[in-house]
Amino acid sequence: MALLDNLTWFGHSSFMVKDGKTGNNFYFIDPFDLKETPKEKADAIFITHAHFDHCSPADVRRIINDRTIVYGPKGCETLKLPSGQLITVEPNKLFIAGEIRVRTIPAYNIKPERLNFHPKSNNWVGYIFEFNGGKVYHAGDTDFIPEMKELNNIDVAMLPMGGNYTMDVKEAIEAANAINAKVTIPMHYKRILGPNARKAEEELKSGVKGKVVVMKEFV
């Protein structure tokens, strides 16, 4: 799938999306713990929520320039960006960022044991990016929520499956099958599962009806 050629995974929930049409536009999602400073500077950065491993001032500084616009929900003021460079987002909004169309999707916990990690009241988000004729969904930190059942025509779905703070692999399988994306990419699990990460990958592959791609981390 051509869209996959335009995705780079830096580990955890951190991705870069390249606009394949121009080849000159770069969009980062939740940049965190970047092993090397990417040569590409961000045209836009999308933050899903305010936790340190998603909203990282040090990593944002490595990929930002004067023209970069950062989108993030309330709580991302910790980035301490100049006025006008941070745009606050909330769920269920639609906007244009550079060359791509972006929709915000709610991201929150519903399992009782996780409610304090990502409360719905925080208005944290996932994103759907529409570019080059396709749709890429980055779920953020979330459980399998009812809103996922309403998504359609998703080409690539990036879903957390580490458990503890988000869906575990079994819940991620349920979510993936409900979303029915052409390709499902797991994220937010290796740091949490450690040596059990490979087992979770294989379980995801066996349980999801569609194609699962485990991306190689860029280091």
Helices and strands as residue ranges (DSSP letters): H 2-5, E 7-11, E 14-18, E 26-29, E 44-46, H 57-63, E 69-72, G 76-79, E 86-88, E 94-97, E 100-106, G 112-114, G 120-122, E 125-131, E 134-138, G 146-150, E 156-160, H 169-179, E 183-187, H 190-193, G 194-196, H 197-207, E 211-212
